Amino acid sequence: MSFDPKWLALREPFDHNARRPSRVLMPKLEGARVVDLACGAGSNIRFLAPQLRGVQSWTLVDHDPRLLDTARVLLGMPDSVHDGTPGEWGSHSVTTLQADLRQGFPKVDCDLVVTTALLDLVDAGFVDDLVDWLDGRSILASLTVDGLIQWTPEDPRDAAIHGAFREHQFLDRGFGPSLGVGAAAYLIERLEQAGYTVQTQATPWDIPAHKTRMLQEMAQGIAHAAKETGAEVEAWLSDKLAAIDAGQVSLVVGHVDVFGGRRGIMKSQTDQESR
Ligand SMILES: C[S@@+](CC[C@H](N)C(=O)[O-])C[C@H]1O[C@@H](n2cnc3c(N)ncnc32)[C@H](O)[C@@H]1O
């Protein structure tokens, strides 16, 4: 499935703002080797690198070379080399790797695996394989949708449209039937079974009434998806767009961030902090 770089650029400030409270989940690794799965245009590294300690080494993985090109341009590394050759972003080492995650996970040494806005698009088998591949390494999976969609003021038709939208989120996005709003719960269950200690943090988008472009995109995206499952959306959408135009509505969209660390790793971090 392909994603429009303009959509990723539009959501980036909302993503970063939503993730502010998730700083408490940040692992206390020094000079981590980080792999970002389905990195898109590099939003995750821009948010996370300043939060992690020391000089890091990042591998950004995506199947879409156009998004990897955009990531490199935005990081000031404008050559289109996506074969794992390292470049520099400030003091950090960064490489981009074009790979289809349906074919398997990258063979890269790392201490921390991160991913944003991916897990609701994949099926249960992908999460099973991901946890096996982690093999004890820590994971920070951010901005997985949790099903909350709350317009203010509420419209009596919202619930039916949102129900149809959530149904659409379970459809196949290229990885088999998507986990959709069940993705975070499934990841947590699999991590705990594998002996991880899991922490979570709510990271909702809070979209105020003056952010009209984002609100329009959300209303149109929800309507488009809901329509594909057979819902009647035209009147709802035109009323919602009129209310957005008039600056009369705001929106909250729920997400959750999940950090998984092996018990031993979490304990030794805590021990270090208490010394
Ligand atoms: C919702 S976007 C999130 C992008 C980025 N993580 C962010 O938060 O801005 C989902 C990403 O998954 C990537 N993706 C989808 N299918 C993929 C696959 N089979 N292999 C690798 N990446 C894939 C898309 O190219 C896109 O960058």
The ligand as a Gaussian input file, in Angstrom:
#p B3LYP/6-31G(d) Opt

LIG

0 1
 C        0.930000       5.183000       7.834000
 S        2.474000       5.194000       7.044000
 C        3.551000       5.581000       8.390000
 C        4.887000       6.128000       7.963000
 C        5.792000       6.606000       9.090000
 N        6.096000       5.533000      10.013000
 C        5.197000       7.780000       9.808000
 O        4.769000       7.621000      10.965000
 O        5.119000       8.873000       9.224000
 C        2.793000       3.464000       6.781000
 C        4.132000       3.163000       6.158000
 O        4.233000       1.762000       5.917000
 C        4.973000       1.567000       4.739000
 N        4.697000       0.223000       4.226000
 C        3.497000      -0.249000       3.816000
 N        3.638000      -1.512000       3.383000
 C        4.956000      -1.836000       3.538000
 C        5.737000      -3.004000       3.257000
 N        5.155000      -4.088000       2.730000
 N        7.063000      -3.002000       3.522000
 C        7.651000      -1.885000       4.049000
 N        6.972000      -0.748000       4.320000
 C        5.633000      -0.724000       4.068000
 C        4.455000       2.668000       3.820000
 O        5.308000       2.912000       2.714000
 C        4.391000       3.838000       4.808000
 O        5.606000       4.535000       4.851000

